[in-house]
């Protein structure tokens, strides 16, 4: 994630960083899921945004 916190899009839009609250909010909004659902999906399928999206059925 960039040092400039005013940038809202993920730096790498192919990977999900669940340790960055701003990224978690953005991915949750994008996938229409809760933070807990996102984190669970990442723990099950990894940090690939495509894999998480498929896992969530979005």
PDB file of N, CA, C and O in Angstrom:
ATOM      1  N   UNK A   1       0.852  -1.170   0.000  1.00  0.00           N
ATOM      2  CA  UNK A   1       0.000   0.000   0.000  1.00  0.00           C
ATOM      3  C   UNK A   1       0.899   1.233   0.000  1.00  0.00           C
ATOM      4  O   UNK A   1       1.945   1.230   0.648  1.00  0.00           O
ATOM      5  N   UNK A   2       0.519   2.255  -0.695  1.00  0.00           N
ATOM      6  CA  UNK A   2       1.355   3.450  -0.756  1.00  0.00           C
ATOM      7  C   UNK A   2       1.379   4.189   0.579  1.00  0.00           C
ATOM      8  O   UNK A   2       0.463   4.065   1.392  1.00  0.00           O
ATOM      9  N   UNK A   3       2.437   4.952   0.785  1.00  0.00           N
ATOM     10  CA  UNK A   3       2.539   5.763   1.999  1.00  0.00           C
ATOM     11  C   UNK A   3       1.481   6.853   2.031  1.00  0.00           C
ATOM     12  O   UNK A   3       1.058   7.276   3.107  1.00  0.00           O
ATOM     13  N   UNK A   4       1.052   7.307   0.871  1.00  0.00           N
ATOM     14  CA  UNK A   4       0.049   8.360   0.773  1.00  0.00           C
ATOM     15  C   UNK A   4      -1.332   7.752   1.024  1.00  0.00           C
ATOM     16  O   UNK A   4      -1.896   7.114   0.135  1.00  0.00           O
ATOM     17  N   UNK A   5      -1.873   7.942   2.212  1.00  0.00           N
ATOM     18  CA  UNK A   5      -3.145   7.324   2.592  1.00  0.00           C
ATOM     19  C   UNK A   5      -4.352   7.957   1.903  1.00  0.00           C
ATOM     20  O   UNK A   5      -5.476   7.486   2.070  1.00  0.00           O
ATOM     21  N   UNK A   6      -4.126   9.026   1.126  1.00  0.00           N
ATOM     22  CA  UNK A   6      -5.246   9.607   0.385  1.00  0.00           C
ATOM     23  C   UNK A   6      -5.563   8.786  -0.857  1.00  0.00           C
ATOM     24  O   UNK A   6      -6.635   8.933  -1.444  1.00  0.00           O
ATOM     25  N   UNK A   7      -4.634   7.920  -1.260  1.00  0.00           N
ATOM     26  CA  UNK A   7      -4.879   7.030  -2.393  1.00  0.00           C
ATOM     27  C   UNK A   7      -5.720   5.868  -1.895  1.00  0.00           C
ATOM     28  O   UNK A   7      -5.317   5.143  -0.985  1.00  0.00           O
ATOM     29  N   UNK A   8      -6.878   5.698  -2.490  1.00  0.00           N
ATOM     30  CA  UNK A   8      -7.818   4.717  -1.976  1.00  0.00           C
ATOM     31  C   UNK A   8      -7.770   3.375  -2.687  1.00  0.00           C
ATOM     32  O   UNK A   8      -8.207   2.372  -2.124  1.00  0.00           O
ATOM     33  N   UNK A   9      -7.259   3.329  -3.890  1.00  0.00           N
ATOM     34  CA  UNK A   9      -7.189   2.062  -4.618  1.00  0.00           C
ATOM     35  C   UNK A   9      -5.987   1.258  -4.122  1.00  0.00           C
ATOM     36  O   UNK A   9      -4.971   1.838  -3.739  1.00  0.00           O
ATOM     37  N   UNK A  10      -6.092  -0.050  -4.127  1.00  0.00           N
ATOM     38  CA  UNK A  10      -4.944  -0.861  -3.711  1.00  0.00           C
ATOM     39  C   UNK A  10      -3.758  -0.645  -4.651  1.00  0.00           C
ATOM     40  O   UNK A  10      -3.938  -0.448  -5.853  1.00  0.00           O
ATOM     41  N   UNK A  11      -2.561  -0.683  -4.102  1.00  0.00           N
ATOM     42  CA  UNK A  11      -1.368  -0.512  -4.915  1.00  0.00           C
ATOM     43  C   UNK A  11      -1.249  -1.663  -5.912  1.00  0.00           C
ATOM     44  O   UNK A  11      -0.930  -1.447  -7.081  1.00  0.00           O
ATOM     45  N   UNK A  12      -1.500  -2.859  -5.459  1.00  0.00           N
ATOM     46  CA  UNK A  12      -1.480  -4.039  -6.315  1.00  0.00           C
ATOM     47  C   UNK A  12      -2.897  -4.584  -6.331  1.00  0.00           C
ATOM     48  O   UNK A  12      -3.325  -5.237  -5.379  1.00  0.00           O
ATOM     49  N   UNK A  13      -3.619  -4.322  -7.396  1.00  0.00           N
ATOM     50  CA  UNK A  13      -5.027  -4.697  -7.418  1.00  0.00           C
ATOM     51  C   UNK A  13      -5.258  -6.179  -7.697  1.00  0.00           C
ATOM     52  O   UNK A  13      -6.385  -6.597  -7.963  1.00  0.00           O
ATOM     53  N   UNK A  14      -4.187  -6.970  -7.635  1.00  0.00           N
ATOM     54  CA  UNK A  14      -4.320  -8.416  -7.812  1.00  0.00           C
ATOM     55  C   UNK A  14      -4.128  -9.168  -6.502  1.00  0.00           C
ATOM     56  O   UNK A  14      -4.381 -10.371  -6.436  1.00  0.00           O
ATOM     57  N   UNK A  15      -3.689  -8.482  -5.475  1.00  0.00           N
ATOM     58  CA  UNK A  15      -3.430  -9.092  -4.164  1.00  0.00           C
ATOM     59  C   UNK A  15      -4.180  -8.341  -3.076  1.00  0.00           C
ATOM     60  O   UNK A  15      -4.358  -7.127  -3.168  1.00  0.00           O
ATOM     61  N   UNK A  16      -4.613  -9.046  -2.061  1.00  0.00           N
ATOM     62  CA  UNK A  16      -5.355  -8.448  -0.955  1.00  0.00           C
ATOM     63  C   UNK A  16      -4.466  -8.470   0.286  1.00  0.00           C
ATOM     64  O   UNK A  16      -3.961  -9.520   0.683  1.00  0.00           O
ATOM     65  N   UNK A  17      -4.283  -7.298   0.894  1.00  0.00           N
ATOM     66  CA  UNK A  17      -3.510  -7.169   2.128  1.00  0.00           C
ATOM     67  C   UNK A  17      -4.495  -6.981   3.274  1.00  0.00           C
ATOM     68  O   UNK A  17      -4.994  -5.877   3.494  1.00  0.00           O
ATOM     69  N   UNK A  18      -4.777  -8.064   4.008  1.00  0.00           N
ATOM     70  CA  UNK A  18      -5.758  -7.986   5.089  1.00  0.00           C
ATOM     71  C   UNK A  18      -5.216  -7.266   6.321  1.00  0.00           C
ATOM     72  O   UNK A  18      -5.953  -7.042   7.281  1.00  0.00           O
ATOM     73  N   UNK A  19      -3.928  -6.901   6.301  1.00  0.00           N
ATOM     74  CA  UNK A  19      -3.342  -6.160   7.422  1.00  0.00           C
ATOM     75  C   UNK A  19      -3.470  -4.654   7.248  1.00  0.00           C
ATOM     76  O   UNK A  19      -3.084  -3.891   8.133  1.00  0.00           O
ATOM     77  N   UNK A  20      -4.010  -4.221   6.112  1.00  0.00           N
ATOM     78  CA  UNK A  20      -4.184  -2.796   5.837  1.00  0.00           C
ATOM     79  C   UNK A  20      -5.677  -2.465   5.895  1.00  0.00           C
ATOM     80  O   UNK A  20      -6.431  -2.857   5.005  1.00  0.00           O
ATOM     81  N   UNK A  21      -6.108  -1.745   6.937  1.00  0.00           N
ATOM     82  CA  UNK A  21      -7.540  -1.455   7.094  1.00  0.00           C
ATOM     83  C   UNK A  21      -8.172  -0.757   5.893  1.00  0.00           C
ATOM     84  O   UNK A  21      -9.327  -1.027   5.561  1.00  0.00           O
ATOM     85  N   UNK A  22      -7.435   0.130   5.243  1.00  0.00           N
ATOM     86  CA  UNK A  22      -7.991   0.824   4.072  1.00  0.00           C
ATOM     87  C   UNK A  22      -8.227  -0.157   2.929  1.00  0.00           C
ATOM     88  O   UNK A  22      -9.244  -0.071   2.241  1.00  0.00           O
ATOM     89  N   UNK A  23      -7.311  -1.075   2.725  1.00  0.00           N
ATOM     90  CA  UNK A  23      -7.498  -2.078   1.680  1.00  0.00           C
ATOM     91  C   UNK A  23      -8.654  -2.998   2.012  1.00  0.00           C
ATOM     92  O   UNK A  23      -9.445  -3.343   1.135  1.00  0.00           O
ATOM     93  N   UNK A  24      -8.763  -3.398   3.267  1.00  0.00           N
ATOM     94  CA  UNK A  24      -9.871  -4.271   3.671  1.00  0.00           C
ATOM     95  C   UNK A  24     -11.198  -3.583   3.376  1.00  0.00           C
ATOM     96  O   UNK A  24     -12.109  -4.206   2.830  1.00  0.00           O
ATOM     97  N   UNK A  25     -11.318  -2.298   3.732  1.00  0.00           N
ATOM     98  CA  UNK A  25     -12.554  -1.558   3.440  1.00  0.00           C
ATOM     99  C   UNK A  25     -12.835  -1.527   1.942  1.00  0.00           C
ATOM    100  O   UNK A  25     -13.968  -1.751   1.517  1.00  0.00           O
ATOM    101  N   UNK A  26     -11.812  -1.250   1.145  1.00  0.00           N
ATOM    102  CA  UNK A  26     -11.997  -1.171  -0.303  1.00  0.00           C
ATOM    103  C   UNK A  26     -12.407  -2.508  -0.902  1.00  0.00           C
ATOM    104  O   UNK A  26     -13.321  -2.569  -1.724  1.00  0.00           O
ATOM    105  N   UNK A  27     -11.733  -3.582  -0.493  1.00  0.00           N
ATOM    106  CA  UNK A  27     -12.084  -4.900  -1.033  1.00  0.00           C
ATOM    107  C   UNK A  27     -13.476  -5.324  -0.578  1.00  0.00           C
ATOM    108  O   UNK A  27     -14.229  -5.911  -1.355  1.00  0.00           O
ATOM    109  N   UNK A  28     -13.822  -5.033   0.666  1.00  0.00           N
ATOM    110  CA  UNK A  28     -15.167  -5.382   1.157  1.00  0.00           C
ATOM    111  C   UNK A  28     -16.232  -4.653   0.344  1.00  0.00           C
ATOM    112  O   UNK A  28     -17.255  -5.236  -0.015  1.00  0.00           O
ATOM    113  N   UNK A  29     -15.989  -3.393   0.062  1.00  0.00           N
ATOM    114  CA  UNK A  29     -16.935  -2.621  -0.750  1.00  0.00           C
ATOM    115  C   UNK A  29     -17.010  -3.208  -2.160  1.00  0.00           C
ATOM    116  O   UNK A  29     -18.095  -3.335  -2.728  1.00  0.00           O
ATOM    117  N   UNK A  30     -15.875  -3.557  -2.709  1.00  0.00           N
ATOM    118  CA  UNK A  30     -15.821  -4.107  -4.061  1.00  0.00           C
ATOM    119  C   UNK A  30     -16.535  -5.459  -4.160  1.00  0.00           C
ATOM    120  O   UNK A  30     -17.256  -5.718  -5.123  1.00  0.00           O
ATOM    121  N   UNK A  31     -16.328  -6.315  -3.159  1.00  0.00           N
ATOM    122  CA  UNK A  31     -16.913  -7.654  -3.182  1.00  0.00           C
ATOM    123  C   UNK A  31     -18.280  -7.731  -2.516  1.00  0.00           C
ATOM    124  O   UNK A  31     -18.973  -8.740  -2.646  1.00  0.00           O
ATOM    125  N   UNK A  32     -18.676  -6.679  -1.807  1.00  0.00           N
ATOM    126  CA  UNK A  32     -19.961  -6.700  -1.104  1.00  0.00           C
ATOM    127  C   UNK A  32     -19.970  -7.711   0.027  1.00  0.00           C
ATOM    128  O   UNK A  32     -20.923  -8.476   0.180  1.00  0.00           O
ATOM    129  N   UNK A  33     -18.907  -7.711   0.817  1.00  0.00           N
ATOM    130  CA  UNK A  33     -18.809  -8.664   1.922  1.00  0.00           C
ATOM    131  C   UNK A  33     -18.322  -7.943   3.181  1.00  0.00           C
ATOM    132  O   UNK A  33     -17.936  -6.775   3.137  1.00  0.00           O
ATOM    133  N   UNK A  34     -18.349  -8.654   4.284  1.00  0.00           N
ATOM    134  CA  UNK A  34     -17.843  -8.085   5.536  1.00  0.00           C
ATOM    135  C   UNK A  34     -16.342  -8.332   5.637  1.00  0.00           C
ATOM    136  O   UNK A  34     -15.781  -9.133   4.889  1.00  0.00           O
ATOM    137  N   UNK A  35     -15.701  -7.640   6.567  1.00  0.00           N
ATOM    138  CA  UNK A  35     -14.266  -7.824   6.784  1.00  0.00           C
ATOM    139  C   UNK A  35     -13.978  -9.255   7.232  1.00  0.00           C
ATOM    140  O   UNK A  35     -12.983  -9.852   6.821  1.00  0.00           O
ATOM    141  N   UNK A  36     -14.843  -9.797   8.067  1.00  0.00           N
ATOM    142  CA  UNK A  36     -14.651 -11.172   8.535  1.00  0.00           C
ATOM    143  C   UNK A  36     -14.747 -12.162   7.373  1.00  0.00           C
ATOM    144  O   UNK A  36     -13.956 -13.101   7.292  1.00  0.00           O
ATOM    145  N   UNK A  37     -15.704 -11.957   6.481  1.00  0.00           N
ATOM    146  CA  UNK A  37     -15.845 -12.837   5.315  1.00  0.00           C
ATOM    147  C   UNK A  37     -14.615 -12.737   4.415  1.00  0.00           C
ATOM    148  O   UNK A  37     -14.119 -13.747   3.917  1.00  0.00           O
ATOM    149  N   UNK A  38     -14.128 -11.513   4.211  1.00  0.00           N
ATOM    150  CA  UNK A  38     -12.948 -11.299   3.377  1.00  0.00           C
ATOM    151  C   UNK A  38     -11.737 -11.998   3.974  1.00  0.00           C
ATOM    152  O   UNK A  38     -11.019 -12.708   3.270  1.00  0.00           O
ATOM    153  N   UNK A  39     -11.506 -11.801   5.265  1.00  0.00           N
ATOM    154  CA  UNK A  39     -10.347 -12.396   5.923  1.00  0.00           C
ATOM    155  C   UNK A  39     -10.421 -13.918   5.918  1.00  0.00           C
ATOM    156  O   UNK A  39      -9.404 -14.591   5.748  1.00  0.00           O
ATOM    157  N   UNK A  40     -11.612 -14.459   6.103  1.00  0.00           N
ATOM    158  CA  UNK A  40     -11.790 -15.910   6.068  1.00  0.00           C
ATOM    159  C   UNK A  40     -11.485 -16.442   4.670  1.00  0.00           C
ATOM    160  O   UNK A  40     -10.809 -17.461   4.526  1.00  0.00           O
ATOM    161  N   UNK A  41     -11.979 -15.761   3.649  1.00  0.00           N
ATOM    162  CA  UNK A  41     -11.730 -16.174   2.274  1.00  0.00           C
ATOM    163  C   UNK A  41     -10.238 -16.135   1.959  1.00  0.00           C
ATOM    164  O   UNK A  41      -9.713 -17.053   1.328  1.00  0.00           O
ATOM    165  N   UNK A  42      -9.551 -15.076   2.397  1.00  0.00           N
ATOM    166  CA  UNK A  42      -8.107 -14.964   2.161  1.00  0.00           C
ATOM    167  C   UNK A  42      -7.371 -16.101   2.873  1.00  0.00           C
ATOM    168  O   UNK A  42      -6.416 -16.652   2.325  1.00  0.00           O
ATOM    169  N   UNK A  43      -7.798 -16.454   4.075  1.00  0.00           N
ATOM    170  CA  UNK A  43      -7.131 -17.543   4.792  1.00  0.00           C
ATOM    171  C   UNK A  43      -7.368 -18.885   4.109  1.00  0.00           C
ATOM    172  O   UNK A  43      -6.548 -19.795   4.234  1.00  0.00           O
ATOM    173  N   UNK A  44      -8.477 -19.017   3.389  1.00  0.00           N
ATOM    174  CA  UNK A  44      -8.805 -20.282   2.729  1.00  0.00           C
ATOM    175  C   UNK A  44      -8.201 -20.419   1.336  1.00  0.00           C
ATOM    176  O   UNK A  44      -7.782 -21.510   0.950  1.00  0.00           O
ATOM    177  N   UNK A  45      -8.150 -19.307   0.566  1.00  0.00           N
ATOM    178  CA  UNK A  45      -7.693 -19.410  -0.825  1.00  0.00           C
ATOM    179  C   UNK A  45      -6.456 -18.574  -1.143  1.00  0.00           C
ATOM    180  O   UNK A  45      -5.938 -18.657  -2.257  1.00  0.00           O
ATOM    181  N   UNK A  46      -5.972 -17.778  -0.204  1.00  0.00           N
ATOM    182  CA  UNK A  46      -4.791 -16.959  -0.453  1.00  0.00           C
ATOM    183  C   UNK A  46      -5.149 -15.524  -0.778  1.00  0.00           C
ATOM    184  O   UNK A  46      -6.315 -15.134  -0.713  1.00  0.00           O
ATOM    185  N   UNK A  47      -4.139 -14.738  -1.129  1.00  0.00           N
ATOM    186  CA  UNK A  47      -4.319 -13.296  -1.296  1.00  0.00           C
ATOM    187  C   UNK A  47      -4.697 -12.862  -2.707  1.00  0.00           C
ATOM    188  O   UNK A  47      -4.873 -11.669  -2.957  1.00  0.00           O
ATOM    189  N   UNK A  48      -4.821 -13.794  -3.618  1.00  0.00           N
ATOM    190  CA  UNK A  48      -5.203 -13.444  -4.987  1.00  0.00           C
ATOM    191  C   UNK A  48      -6.632 -12.893  -5.007  1.00  0.00           C
ATOM    192  O   UNK A  48      -7.569 -13.552  -4.557  1.00  0.00           O
ATOM    193  N   UNK A  49      -6.782 -11.683  -5.531  1.00  0.00           N
ATOM    194  CA  UNK A  49      -8.109 -11.061  -5.588  1.00  0.00           C
ATOM    195  C   UNK A  49      -9.070 -11.893  -6.436  1.00  0.00           C
ATOM    196  O   UNK A  49     -10.250 -12.010  -6.107  1.00  0.00           O
ATOM    197  N   UNK A  50      -8.562 -12.470  -7.529  1.00  0.00           N
ATOM    198  CA  UNK A  50      -9.415 -13.283  -8.399  1.00  0.00           C
ATOM    199  C   UNK A  50      -9.902 -14.536  -7.669  1.00  0.00           C
ATOM    200  O   UNK A  50     -11.070 -14.908  -7.783  1.00  0.00           O
ATOM    201  N   UNK A  51      -9.008 -15.184  -6.922  1.00  0.00           N
ATOM    202  CA  UNK A  51      -9.385 -16.388  -6.181  1.00  0.00           C
ATOM    203  C   UNK A  51     -10.386 -16.067  -5.079  1.00  0.00           C
ATOM    204  O   UNK A  51     -11.336 -16.818  -4.862  1.00  0.00           O
ATOM    205  N   UNK A  52     -10.175 -14.950  -4.383  1.00  0.00           N
ATOM    206  CA  UNK A  52     -11.090 -14.543  -3.313  1.00  0.00           C
ATOM    207  C   UNK A  52     -12.462 -14.208  -3.896  1.00  0.00           C
ATOM    208  O   UNK A  52     -13.493 -14.594  -3.345  1.00  0.00           O
ATOM    209  N   UNK A  53     -12.462 -13.495  -5.000  1.00  0.00           N
ATOM    210  CA  UNK A  53     -13.720 -13.131  -5.662  1.00  0.00           C
ATOM    211  C   UNK A  53     -14.497 -14.381  -6.049  1.00  0.00           C
ATOM    212  O   UNK A  53     -15.703 -14.459  -5.817  1.00  0.00           O
ATOM    213  N   UNK A  54     -13.825 -15.344  -6.628  1.00  0.00           N
ATOM    214  CA  UNK A  54     -14.474 -16.591  -7.025  1.00  0.00           C
ATOM    215  C   UNK A  54     -14.973 -17.340  -5.783  1.00  0.00           C
ATOM    216  O   UNK A  54     -16.089 -17.860  -5.779  1.00  0.00           O
ATOM    217  N   UNK A  55     -14.162 -17.392  -4.751  1.00  0.00           N
ATOM    218  CA  UNK A  55     -14.528 -18.095  -3.514  1.00  0.00           C
ATOM    219  C   UNK A  55     -15.784 -17.486  -2.875  1.00  0.00           C
ATOM    220  O   UNK A  55     -16.638 -18.195  -2.342  1.00  0.00           O
ATOM    221  N   UNK A  56     -15.868 -16.158  -2.947  1.00  0.00           N
ATOM    222  CA  UNK A  56     -17.030 -15.469  -2.380  1.00  0.00           C
ATOM    223  C   UNK A  56     -18.258 -15.560  -3.285  1.00  0.00           C
ATOM    224  O   UNK A  56     -19.367 -15.210  -2.881  1.00  0.00           O
ATOM    225  N   UNK A  57     -18.045 -16.032  -4.507  1.00  0.00           N
ATOM    226  CA  UNK A  57     -19.157 -16.149  -5.452  1.00  0.00           C
ATOM    227  C   UNK A  57     -19.581 -14.820  -6.033  1.00  0.00           C
ATOM    228  O   UNK A  57     -20.759 -14.627  -6.334  1.00  0.00           O
ATOM    229  N   UNK A  58     -18.651 -13.902  -6.196  1.00  0.00           N
ATOM    230  CA  UNK A  58     -18.959 -12.558  -6.704  1.00  0.00           C
ATOM    231  C   UNK A  58     -18.577 -12.433  -8.139  1.00  0.00           C
ATOM    232  O   UNK A  58     -18.761 -11.373  -8.737  1.00  0.00           O
TER     233      UNK A  58
END
